[in-house]
Amino acid sequence: RDDPSWIWGDQKLTLRNFRLLGFFSQIESKMGLPVLDRTGLSGYYDLEIAWRPRPGENEKTAFRRALLEQLGLELVPARERIELLIVEWQKN
């Protein structure tokens, strides 16, 4: 089995031999909102996704559209209780 690789370029992402958990955390970071994995998928995957905003579309909307069109992954707004760990740095 090859080592996992992750290449995040300008409006393109390529994963090789990667668990989706890491991918979903990157989606969360890019979207600025919590993302919960409800796919039921496990294992390791290879995937590529590329996005380019259309006229009147921002970067996040283009990325969200590409997730659906290219990978069949839909981000669905929902309200759920989630557990968060907040770490604060305090200067002494």
Solvent accessible surface area in square Angstrom, and as a share of the most:
residue,aa,sasa,rsa
1,R,217,0.79
2,D,116,0.60
3,D,121,0.63
4,P,78,0.49
5,S,45,0.29
6,W,74,0.26
7,I,112,0.57
8,W,89,0.31
9,G,35,0.34
10,D,122,0.63
11,Q,29,0.13
12,K,94,0.40
13,L,0,0.00
14,T,17,0.10
15,L,1,0.00
16,R,93,0.34
17,N,18,0.09
18,F,46,0.19
19,R,118,0.43
20,L,14,0.07
21,L,133,0.66
22,G,26,0.25
23,F,1,0.00
24,F,13,0.06
25,S,59,0.38
26,Q,68,0.30
27,I,1,0.01
28,E,65,0.29
29,S,82,0.53
30,K,47,0.20
31,M,15,0.07
32,G,57,0.55
33,L,112,0.55
34,P,79,0.49
35,V,26,0.15
36,L,75,0.37
37,D,52,0.27
38,R,170,0.62
39,T,52,0.30
40,G,78,0.75
41,L,89,0.44
42,S,85,0.55
43,G,29,0.28
44,Y,99,0.38
45,Y,73,0.28
46,D,92,0.48
47,L,22,0.11
48,E,85,0.38
49,I,2,0.01
50,A,47,0.36
51,W,10,0.03
52,R,162,0.59
53,P,46,0.29
54,R,127,0.46
55,P,140,0.88
56,G,95,0.91
57,E,36,0.16
58,N,93,0.48
59,E,64,0.29
60,K,92,0.39
61,T,62,0.36
62,A,0,0.00
63,F,0,0.00
64,R,85,0.31
65,R,47,0.17
66,A,0,0.00
67,L,0,0.00
68,L,90,0.45
69,E,102,0.46
70,Q,89,0.40
71,L,52,0.26
72,G,57,0.55
73,L,28,0.14
74,E,115,0.51
75,L,33,0.16
76,V,105,0.60
77,P,117,0.74
78,A,79,0.61
79,R,236,0.86
80,E,95,0.43
81,R,237,0.86
82,I,69,0.35
83,E,174,0.78
84,L,126,0.63
85,L,161,0.80
86,I,131,0.66
87,V,126,0.73
88,E,133,0.60
89,W,211,0.74
90,Q,137,0.61
91,K,169,0.72
92,N,187,0.96
